[in-house]
């Protein structure tokens, strides 16, 4: 872990429900928070504040460092750190006396998450959640780390307290230096680049050279789906017939479908794997993964007719409709990694793990032994004697396999389930609506389009305001101004509802609403020629030009897709002009680091080539 120079003296050994109140604990300043993650920390002895002027003013007025911790409700290591450290009275006493402690839900405030994750990546060379950042009283970052064991956290806090007492000017100066560097990075501009066929060919060759030829996908461990890269390669294959691009997408999907990142029993995909073979997942299930992987599966089925991909898509759709659909038709944000095991203890993945004896008890000795062989379920197991189900060979005959998996799923449903994060997020739902509309067309299942339309209608009714949109609903209340990725993803969902409507009458109104959103994007988020900002109003230490792909394609890339598609469907030349302006700003960014900005490349190519 690389530390900034002033901190080199710091040394150490190298929808859960809201937290229930114990009789001797009082609620902290998170009471009334519109976030399930913050409410999980409501009764910590740490005197947490939500992000806002009250906490920031307190730090300035009392000249205290800020301890800022960013996470999300379904995050396993966030739960671990809560139990080990933030419920620890000794650590709480240090924080309460010497720091102003702020909790941020990254899924509620992605603009803040983007800034403070970049700070930790800059300071340490890596990142993740929980993301713990120490800020000066003026809000500049001086230290970052992900999960810390309690002894390490206590040592850090004690040493930072001493450093601040002994030489606050040095820490303020270093914070100013770091903040200035990060502001320059987050608002930088790249010169326009002509994406010639030769340049695109070099970019594609470079991306393909990075593929894991054995397991499929990108990288080693931890291994994330990185769907925007494979959506770009799918687009290249569809445009040009590039067989290598098609093969890379197929190998990636095949690897995930066979692996433990795929919920073999219940359908859908976990967030990422901790090994190169997609075998052992981090068990949270996120709505955005289902939307993006579902879109890739849909397009693969259309292009290749791959039956294994069609089966995985069908099972994912069943999971979404069964477990993730909220009253009103929108879709919940996530399911937790942790649940309560048979011993009554919180355990990561407990809901999804099996022993050979459990399988045989459900299916009997014949079918049970066969399933144990198919998924390599052994007494030794993968995690403390328990097994993550992953295929060891080719997919067996689904006519035999799937009824047996349905029996396992019915028994599994009687276990203590992982908590569902019941936030309804505009952008994540927008991505899912787009997938449902396209999947409905591809599979001949109009009920999927109808589900997307019902979700869109509900969100328009609940989140649209007189001058824009809010970005989420939690506990029945609409909250937080929509940010660039929210609006752009939702507009793309509306355009997809128009494009794939089962009848002409069902197309009415979707493009008009998407045009309303496009005008918000053009009006409220800065200059198209420079790349649009992530939020209308800057908070934190810097504005953010939304360039990097994350759980969704970047906000600027999706905005360019919105402008391009509406300009062609509505004969709106002003949108075409603005699309050209934004494309000029994005082309250089995309060519710089294609693996992180593949959606920008895809968006520019769509504008140029249709």
N, C-alpha and C positions, 0 to 999 in steps of 0.2 A: 504494500500500500504506500503510494507516494504522498508525502505531506508537503505543504507549503513551508518555506524556510523558517518562518517564525515559530512553527509548531514542531520542529524536529526534536525538541526536548521532551515531547510527549512520548512516553514509552509504556508499553504493556506487553505481556506475553502474547508472542504471535501464535343466507342472511341469518351468521350467528346473531342472536338477539342482542339488544342492548345489555351491557353488563348489569347483573342484578346487584342491588344494594345489600351489602352486609350490614348488620345492625349498627356497627361502629363507624360506618363510612358515610360521608356526605357527598352529594353531587358537586362536581367542579363546574367550571365555566362552560362546559360543553352541553349543559342542560338546554334542551330545545333545538339542538343542532339538527339540520336537515340531512343527516348522513348516517347510515348504519355503522360505518367504520368509526366515526367519532363517538357514537353512542356506546360502542363496545368499550370505550375508555371513560365513560361518564363517572364511574365510581372509583377510578384509580385514585390513590392518594396523591399522585402528581396533580398539581393544580393547572390542568390543561386549559388553554384558551383556544377557541377557533381562530382562524386567520381573520384579521380585521383591525380596524383602527384602535380599538380598545387595547388589544395586546401590543400592537406596535408602539402606541403612545406610552404605554406603561414601561416598555423597554427603554425608550428614549428618556422619559422623565426620571426613571430610577437608575439610568446608566447601567443597565444589565445586559449581558449577553442573551441571545435568543437561542433556545434549543428547539429546533423545528423538526418534527417527525412526520414523514409522509408515508401513507400506506393505502390499503384498500380492504374492504370487508372480507373478501374470500382468500386473503393472503395467509399462507401457513406460517411463515416466519414472522409476520406481524403479530399473529396470535402468540407465538413463542416468546417474543420480546415483551409483549404485554404481560404475560404471566410471570416471566422471570424477572423483569426489570421494572416495569411501570406499576406493578402491584407490590413492589419491594419498598417498605417504609424508609429504609436507609437511603436508597437512591432518590426516592421522592423528596426526602428532606433536603438533600443537596440541590436538587432542581428547584424546589420551592424557595429556598433561601437565596440562591445565587443566579438563577436564570428566570426568564419568562418563557414558559413552555407552550408551544403552539402545535396543534394537531391539524393536519391537512389530509383530506381524502382526495387522492389523485384522480378518481373518477368523477368527482364533483368539480374540482379545479384543475383541469389538465394544463392550463396556462402556467400555474404555479409549479406543477409537477415537472413540466418541461424545463423550467429554469433551474430548479433545485436538483434535478437529476443531472443536468449538464454540469452543474457545479461539482457534484460528487464525482462524476466521471473525470472532470478536469483535475480534481485534487487527488484522486486515487487511481485513475486508470480503469475503473470499472464502476458498475452501478447495479442497483436492484432495490427491492423493497423488503422491509421498511428502509426508507432513506432518511438518515438522521444527519442534519446539517446544523452546525453552529454558526450563527450570524452575529455581527456586531450590532450594537443598539440601533444603528442606522439601516440595518437590513442587508449588509454585504456579507457573503459567505466566506468563512475562514477555515472550516473543517467539514469533511463529509465522510460518512461511513454507512454501510448497510447494517445487517444484523450484527450486534455486539453482545457477547455474553455479559452477564451482570457484573462480574469482577472487572472486565475491561471497560465497561461503561462507567463504573464508579471511578476507576483510575483516571479515565479521560476527563470526567467532570471535575474531579479534584484538581487535576493539573491545569485545566483550562481556567478554573477559578483563580488559581495562584498566578498564572500568567497574566490574566486580566487585572488582577490587583497590582502586580509588579510593573507592568509595562503596557497599559492600555493603548498608548499612542502607537506602539509597534503593531499591535493587532488591528487597530483601526486602519493604519496605513496599508497593511497587507490585505485587509478586506477591500479597501478602495481599489488596490491594484487588481485583485482577482475579479471584483465586480466590473471594473472597466474592461478587462479582457473579455469577459463573458458577454457583456453588452455589445461589444464590437462583433463578436462571433454570432450572436443571436440576431443581429440586424444587418449583417454583411450583405453585400450584393455580388452577384457573379455576372460577368459579361455574357451577353447572348452568344450562343454557339449554334451554327447551322448543323442540324442533325443529318448529315449527308449519309447516303447508303454505306459509304466506307466507314464512317464513324460508328454507325449503328452496328455494322458487322463486327468491328473491333470490340464494342461494348458487349455484344452478345457472346463473342468468343471468350471474353474475360469472365463473364458470369458463368458460362458453362464450364470453364476450367476450375471454378471454385466448387463445383458440385461434389457431393459424396457419392461416388459411383457405386459403392457397395450397398449403402443403406438408403440412398435417396436424400434429397434436401441439401441444405447448406450448413456448414459448420460441424463441430464435433460435440462438445458438451459444455454447458447446457445447450440444448438444441431446440430452437423455436421454429414454428412453421414459416415465418417471414412470407406471408401470403402475397404481398404486393410484388415481390420479385417473380413469383410463379404466375401471377396474373399477367404480368408483363410478358413473360415467356410464352404464355398461352396466346396472348395477342399477336406476338411475333409469328408463332406457328400458324395461327389462323390466317394472317395476312400473307405470309410468304411460303407456307408449306414447309418451313424449316423442320426437318425430321429430328435434328439434335435437340432443338428446343422442345418439341413434343415429347421426345423420349425422356428428357429431364423432368418435365412435369409429371409424366406417367410414373416414373421411378419414385418421385417424391410422394405422390399420392399412394402408390402401392406400399411404400415403406411405412407411412403413417397408418394406413388402414390395417396393416398386419401387426403393428406395434401396440404396446400398452398405452400410448397416447390416445389411441382409439378405445373408447369404452365398448369392449366387445360384447358385453351383456346388454347394456341399455341404449347404445347409440350415442353419437356425438363425440367430441374430441376435447381432451384436456388441454391446458394452456401451453405446456412445453414438456420436453423430456430431459432427464438429467444425464442421459447417455447417448452415444452416437446412433444407436440402433432403434431409437424411438421406443425403447422397451419400458423404462421406469419413468412415469410421469410425475410432475407436480400436479396434484389431482384437481385443482380448481378448474371449473368449466366456465368459460366466458362467452357471452353472447356474440362478441365480435369474431371470435374464432369460428363459431358455427356459421356466421354470415359469410366470412371470407372463404373458408374451406368448402362450404356448400356451393358457393359460386364457382370455385374451381372444379368441383365434382360435376356440377351441371354442365359446364362448358366442355369438360372431358367426355361426358356421355354424348353430348351433341356431336362432337368432332370424331369420336372413335367408337361409340357404342359399347364402351367397356362395361361389362356386366358387374364386375366387382365394384367399380365406382358407382354404378347405379344402385347397387345394394347398400353401400355405405351412405349414399345420399338419402335413400328411402328411410333408413334407420335413424339418421340424424333428424330428418323431418318429423318422424314419429316422436322422438325424444323432445324436440322443441314444442310440439303441440301438447304433449302429455305433461311435461314438467316445467316449462318456461313461460307459458302463456298466462298473462294476468287477466283478471276480470276487465272487460272493456276491449280486449284484443291486442294490446301492446305486449311486449315481451320483457321479462325480468333481465337484470344485468348479468347475474352470475350465480354459480353454486360453489360453496366453500370447498376447500381442500380437506378440511378436518371434519370428523364426526365422532360420535361416541361409540367405542367398541363394546364387545360383549362384557368386558370387565368394568364398564362404566367410565372409562378413561377417554379423554380426547386424544385422537390418533389421526395422523395424516393418512388419508386413503382408506380408512377402516371400512367405509361403505362398499368399496370396490374390490377388496381382497378376498381370496378364497384359499382354503386348504383342500387337499385331495379328499379327505373324509367328508368335508361339507358338500362337495360336489356329488359324491356317491350317495350321501344321505338324501339328496334331492332327486337324483336321476336314477338311482339304483346301480348295481354293480356293472352291468353291461354298458349302458350309455354313459354312466359316470366315468368308467375307466377310459372310454373312448374320448370324452371331452378332456380328461386329464392328459391324455396323450396329445390331442390336437393342440392344446394350449400350454403343454409342458408344465403342468401343475404337479409339483413334487413336495414331499415332506420338508425338504430344506427351504424351499421357497425363495423369494426375492427379497423380502423385507421382514426380518424377524420371524421366519417360518411361514409367512403368508405369501401368496402369489398374486402378481399382476398378470392378468390374462393377455397373452400375445401369441399370435400364430407362429408356429415353428416351421411351417411349410406352406404349400399352396392352400388356398381357401377350399375346404371340403364342400361337398354338395350342400348348398343352402337348404334344400328340401329336408335333409336330415338335421342339419346344424341348427337352423333358426328356431324350430319348435323347442329344442332343448334349451337354447339360450333364453327363450321366452319363459320357460319354467324356472330357470335360475333367476331371471329378472323378477318374477312374481315373488319368489322367496326373499330376494334381496330387498324388495320394497318394504318388507316387514322389519328390516333393520332400522336403527336410528339414522335418519337421512342427514346428509350435509345441509347446513342452513342455506337458504336461498336469499341472495341480496336482491331485495324487491324494488330497488331503484328502477325507474323507467327512463332511459336515456334517449334523447332525441336522435343523436347521431348513430348510436349502435342499432337502434330500431330502424333507422333509415337504411343502413347497410343490409339489415335482415329483410326489410321489405323489398329491396331491389333483388335480393337472392330469391325470395319467394316468388316474385313475379316472373323472373326468368326461369326458375325451376318449373313453375306451372306450365309455361309454354313448352318447355323441353319435354316434360313428362306427360302432357295431356291431362293434368290434374287441376281444373279451374278452382277447386276449393283452396289451393295454395295461394292463388292470386287473391281470392276473396279474403283469406286471412291477412294478407298484406294490406289490402284495402281497408279492412276494419281497423288494423293497427294505425294506419295513416290517418284515418278519419278521427279516431280517438285522440291522437296526439295533436292534430290541428285544433280540435275542440278544446283541449285542455292546456295547450302550451302557447298557442298563438295569442299575441297581445295586439294593441292598437298599432304599435310601431315596430313589431318584431316577433321574436319567439323567446320563450324560456327554454332551458335545456334539459330539465328533469322533473320527474314527479317522485316524491317519497312521502310515505304515510299520508297520501291523499292530497298533498300540497305541491303545487308547481313552484319551482325555485330556480334561481340563478340565470342570468342572461345567457342565451345561446352563444357559443363561440363558433369560430370559422368552420372547424371540422363538423360540428353538429349540423349547421345549416346546409353545408355542401352535401353531406352524406344523405340528409333527409331529402333534399331536392333531387338527388340522383334516384332515390327510392320512388319519388313521385313520378319522375320521368319514366322509370321502368314500369310503373303501373299503367301509364299511358301506352307505352310501346307494346306491352304484352297483354293488354286487356282482352278478355275473351270475346267481347263484342264492341261495336262502334259506340253504342250508348254508354258503355262502361269506361270509355276514355275521357268523358267530359270532366273538365275542371282540374285535372291533375297538372296539366302544363301551366295553367293560369297561376296555380299556387306555387309551382316551381319558379315561375317568372317573378312572383312577388319576392321569393327568397333570393333569387339572383340579384334583384335590385338592392336588397339589404347587403349582400356581399359586396356589391360595387360601391355602395354608399358609405358603409360604416367601418371598414377594416383597412383603410389606408390606400396607398397608391398602387394601382395594378402594375405599373412599370417597375416597381421595386419588390413586388411580392407582398401579399396581404398579411397583416398581423393576425395573430391567433385570437385576440380578444379586442373588443371595442375600446375598453378602458384598460390602461396598463396598471397592473399591480405586481408587487415583487420588485426585483432590482432591475428588470429590463423588459421592454417589449420583445415579442417573439415573432419572427417571420417563420411561418409554419411550412417548413421544407421537408423535414425528415418523415419518412413513413414510420408508423408505429402500429398500434392495434388496428387502426384504419389507415388507408393511404393518406398522404399529407393533405392538409386542408387546402393548400394552394393547388395541388394536383386535382383534387376533386372539384374545386371551383372552376378550373379550366375545363374539365369535362362538362360541368353544368352549362357554362357559357357556350361551349361548342355545340352541345346537343340541342339546347334551346334555340340557338341562332338558326340551326338547320330545320327544326320542326316548326318554328313560329315565323320564319322569314323576318328575323330581327337583325338588320345589318349593324345596329349599334352594339349588339352583343358580340357579333363577329369581330368588330373592331377591338372591343375590349379583350376578347379571347386572344387576338394577336398580340396585344400589349402584354398580357400576362404570360403568354408563351415565350416571349422574348426574355422576360425575367426568369423563367423557370428552366430554359434550355441549358444554360450554363451550369446551374445547380445540378441538374440531372446527370450531365456528362461528367461532373467532378467525381461523384461517388455513386455510381449506378446501383450498387447493392443496397444502399440506404435510401435511394430516391427514385426507385424504379417507376413509381406511379407518375412522377413528373415526366419521365420519358414516354410512358404510355399515353399520357394526356396530350403531349405535344404531337406525337405521331397521329393520334386520332384527329387532332385539328388539321394537320397537314394532309393526311391521306384518307380520312374518312373512316 
